[in-house]
């Protein structure tokens, strides 16, 4: 049964935030495990890539790259209702992505000093799509559609055991490159480039601990979105429907045995009711073997003396998914990967159909940024233009600072111009 911490009791105050330490130790172990894979692919390219794909991804005698006719057949094989759902989700994802893109600007800030920026897409991105215990075609939508909306020229998708739905979605999106490879070997191939998979500029998408470790180690060789750890949800509710809250917690818990589902509340009655409802719903949940381990080992309910303390603790946690059953709390939230407001906005709506990407920072990384955005697929490049008169106005500032730093050529580059 899920643990309940009553933070009115001194003995319960420290234990609630201990989950991160075990994950950090595990992270170091995974990094050690993937280093030889990364080095082998850096050194041997395709030879190592195909070897690892056969050993770890079940590639067998299949071609590494999925042919276009295979993608087309998969799209035809998809159930009509699934195709319809994909089309509806894509509309919403693309609509939100278009709104996220920065707009170009170039204007005069002072006489003769024109400034602004241009927005240009990345040349190539890699989308990692998990296909282990649960193949996730939704992740293909939540990454590739953003890249397409941003105008990225080349989109490379890797997925170790792509399902019919993943293959079909790729065809529906017009994806040209999809490879049957996963894990650290896929990340290394996209980062370094091999004969089969050309290198990309940025790699996005969630994955298992090996994928996360590889992205962390290769962040200097390739751009990444963030290092994703076990998925998590935190629900803030001073009151509410225990059935809804339990369902939302289990929706996260069923992802993986290390997933975390938390409830912060001020109500002992609600805490107990949710704990009991979780047990009741687990009895009929097909994924209970996974969800129960997550609930028992990595999840908790905490009872706070007041909601201000609960909100402060939530901001400390900086959860991947934050559910606020009382929307007025939003103004107090500083750290979260994404936020779901009100009792009618389940986290699963964000996973599939609302519009924002479900690729989100975990493990406290939401202190630094929000979820994957269309803006992650473009470069915002500053542009300067000065008139002779504007340069003359700036010249004393530029030359004084340049000489203060001992950079004489910087100063002379200004003074050599005839207007100065």
N, C-alpha and C positions, 0 to 999 in steps of 0.2 A: 504493500500500500504506500501511496505517496507520503513523504515526510511532511509534517506540519511543524513549523517553527513559530512559537509565540514570542515575539520580540519584546513583550512586556516582562519576560523572564530573563534574568541575566545569563543564565546558562545557555540560552539559545542564540545569543547575539553574534557569536563569531562563526558558527558552523555554516551559515547560509552562503557565504561567499567563498567557500573552499574549492569549488568545482574547477577553477582555472588552473590550479597548480598541477593536478594530475594530467591535464591536457597539455601543459607546457612540457612536461617530462616526455610525454608520448610524442610530441612534435619533434624533439631532438632525436628520438629513436627513428622516426620516419625519415628525417633528413639523412641520417647515416645510411639508411637502407637505399635511398634513391641516388646518392652520389655516384656509385659505380655505374648506374644506368645512364646518368647524364653524361659522364665522362666517356662511356663507350660510344654513345651516339655522336658526341662531339668529334670523337676520333675516327669512328668507323662508318658513320652515316647510315645508309640504307641497310647495310649488312647487319648492323646491330639492331636497327629498328625492326626489321622483319623478324629477326630471331626473337626479340622480346615480345613482339606481337603474337608470334606463334606460341611462345611459352606461357605468356600471361593473359593474353586476350582471346585465345582460342581461334586465331586466324586460320590455322590449318593451311589448306592449299588455295584458299580464296585470295583474290587479288587485294592488295592493300587499298587501292582506290575503288570506290563503288562506281560502276558504270552508269551512264545516264539512263539506259534502258531499264536497269534495275530500279532506279528511283521512280521511273514512270510506272513500272509494274506495281510497285509498292503503293503509289498514289491511287491506282485503280483498285487495289485490294483493300484499301481503307474502308471502313464502314461509313456509309453516307452521313450518319449522325455525327461521327467524329470529324469528317471533313467540314461539315457545316459549322461545328464548334470551333475548329481551327480558323476558318474564314472569319467568324465573328470576333475571335480573340485578336487576330492580326489587325483588323480594323481599329480596335481600341488601342492596341499597343502602338501602332503607327501614328494614330492621332495624338497620343500623349508624347511620343518621341518627337514629333514635329514641333510641339509646343516647347520642348526642352532645349531645342537647338539655339545656341546664341546667335543673335542677329548682328550683321556687320554694321560698322559705324565709322564715319570719317567726317570730321567737322573742325571748324576753327574754334580753338579754346581761348586764344587771345590773338591780337592782331598779327597776322602772318604766321601763326603757329597752328598748323593743322595736324591733328592726331586722330588715331582711330585704330581699327583692327580689321583684318580679313579673317574669314573662317574657311578652313580647308580640311577635307576629310583625310584620314589616314589612308595610306596606300593599300595596306593589307592587314587584316585581323584574323585571329584564330578563335573559333568558338568551341569550347570543350562542352560536350553534351554527355552527361552520365547515362550509362545504360547497363548498370549492374543489377542489383536487386530490383530496382524500379527504373526501367528506361524512361527518360524524361523528355518527350518531344516538346513539352512546354518550354524547356530551357533553350531549345533551338529557337523558338519564337522570341523568347525574352532576350536573346542576344543578337541573332542575325537580323531581325526586323529593325532593331535600333541601328545596327551598322548600315543596313540598306538605306534607312531614312537619312542617315548622316552623309550618304554618298560614297561610302567606302568602295574602292574599285575591286578589291579581291577579298572574298570571304572564304576561309578554309575551316571546315568542320571536322573534328575528330570525335569518334564515339566507338568504344571497343566492341560492343555487340549491338549495333543499331537495330531497333525494332522496326517492324513494318511502318509504324506511325512516325518514327524519326525519319526513315527514308522517304516516306510519302510527304511529310511536311517539307523536307528539303526540296523535293520536286515542286511542290506548290509554291515555294518561295523563289524558285529559280536558282537554287544553289548549284554551282558547278563542281565544287570540290568537297567530297566527303570521304573520309578515310576510316577504315576499320582498325583503329588503334586507340588505346587509352592509357591511363596511368602516367607515370613520370616519362615514359618513352614518347608519348604523344606530345607532352609539353616540351621535351627536349628537341624533338624534330621540328616543331613550330618555331622554337627559339633560335636554333642553330641553322636550320635548313638542311635538307638531304637531297639526294637525287630525285626522290619521289615527292617530297613535301618541301616547297620553297618556304623560306623563313617569313615570318610575319612581323608587324610592328608592335602589336599588342595582343595578349592572350586574355580572354575573358571566359567566365563561366565557372560554376562550382564543380567540385569533384571530391573524391575521397581523400584520406590523409596523405596518401602518396602524391596525389596531384597537388595538394596544398603545399607540401614540402618542396616539390619540384619548382612550383611557381615562386616560392620564397627564395630559393637558392639561385634562380635564374633571373630575378628581377633586375639585375644589372645588365643582363644581355638582351632582354626584351621587356617591353612594357607589360604590366599586368593590371587587372582591376583592383584586386586585393587578395590577401591570403585568407581563404574561407576555411573555417573550422566546422565543428558540429553545429547543426541548425538549432535555432532557439526561438522561443516566444516568451514574452512577459506580459501578463494581463494585469491591469490596474482596475480594481473594482471595489468600491465600498459596499455595494450591494448589487444584486442582479440575479439572473436565472442560472442556477447551478448546472442545469442540463446544457445550456449553451456554452458556459465557460469550460465545463469538462470536455465537451465535444471539440472546442478549439484547442485545448491542451493536447488531446489525443491526436488531433490532426497533425500536430507538429511531432509528437512522440513517435508516430508510426514511421517517420522517415528513416530512423536509424537508432540503434541501441544507445548511442551516445548523445542523441538529441536531448534538448533541455526544454521543459515546459514549466513555467513559473506563474504563480498567482500571488500578487501583493494585495492585501485587503486589510481593512480595519475590523472586519466582522468575524468573530469566532464561529458564529452560526453558519455563515457562508463558507468559511474554510472547511468546516466539517462536512457540509452538504456537498461541496465540490469533490472532496476526497471520496465520499461514498458513491457519488454519481460516476466518477471515473471507474471505480471497481465494477459498477453495474454495467457501464458501457463496454468495458473490456470483455465481459462475458460473451458478447456476440460480435466482437470486432474481428474480422478475418486476419488482420495484421497484429493481433494481440501478442504474439510471441516476440515481436520486435518492440511494440509500444510498451508492454509491461516492463521490459528491462530498462527502457528509457525513463519510465515513470518511477521505478524503484531506485535507480542508481543516479540519475542526473537531473531529477526534477524535484520541485518543492513548492509548498504553500507557506507564505510568511504573513503573520498577523502583526500589523504595526499599530502603535498607539494612536496615530493620526495620519491623514492622507498626505500631509506635507512631508512627513518622514518617508512615507512610501514612495512619493514622487522623487525625493532626493536619492533614495536607494536605486530607483529605476534609472535615473540619470547616471549614477555610478556604474550600473551594469551596462548601460549603452546597448540594449538588446537589438538583435537583428530585426525581430518583429515586435512591435509594441501595440497592444490592444488597449484602448481607453474606452471603458464602458460609459464614462462620463466625459463627453467632448470638451467640457469647460476646462479640463485639465491640460489641454493641448498647449495653452499659453505658458505652462510651466515646464514643458519638455524641451530639453536642450540636446539630448543624445538618443538617437534611434536610427536604425537602418531604414525603416518605414513604419508608418503609423496607421492603425485602423480605428476609426472613430465610430462609437455607438454600437449597440447590441446587434444591429442588422448588417454589420460589415465583418464577416468572418475572414480570417487570414487566408483561407483557401481561395477566396475571391481574388485576392491579390496574386496568388500563385498562378492563376489561369486567365482571368478575363477583364479585370478592371482597367488595365493599361500600363501602370508603372511596372518596371522590370522586377522579377522576383530574385534577381541576382543581387545579393545584399551582403554587407559587411557583418561578420560575426566576431565573437570573442572580445568584445569591447572596441573593435575597430570603428564602430559607429560614433565614437568620440571625435573621429577625424573626418568622416565623410558619410554621405548617404549611399543609396543603392546605385547600381549601374544606370547610366543615363546616356541618352544620345550624344550628350556633350563629351562623353568619354571617347568618342570615335572621331572627334575633330580636333584640329589645332587652331587656337586663337592667336593670330600673329599680329603683333603691334606694328603700326605704320606711322612714320614721322615725315612731315614736310614743313620746312621753314622757308620763309621769304628772307631776302637779304636783310631787311629791316628787323625781322624777328630774331635772326641770328645775332645781329649787332646788340640787341637788348640782352640776349642770353650770354654773350661772349664773356663779360667779366666773371659771371658765375662759373662758367665752364673752365676758363683758363685758371682762375684762382684755385678751384678744387683739383684740377689736373696737376698743377705745380705743387700743391700741398701733398699730393701722393707721389711726387717725383716723376711724373709721366709727362715729360716736356713735349714729346711729339704730339700728344693729345692736344696740348695748348696751341702748338704751332699749326695743327690742322685747322684750327679755327681762325687764327690770325693771318694765315696765308690767303684767305679769301678776300677779294678786293673791297667788299663792303665794310670790313672791319678796320 
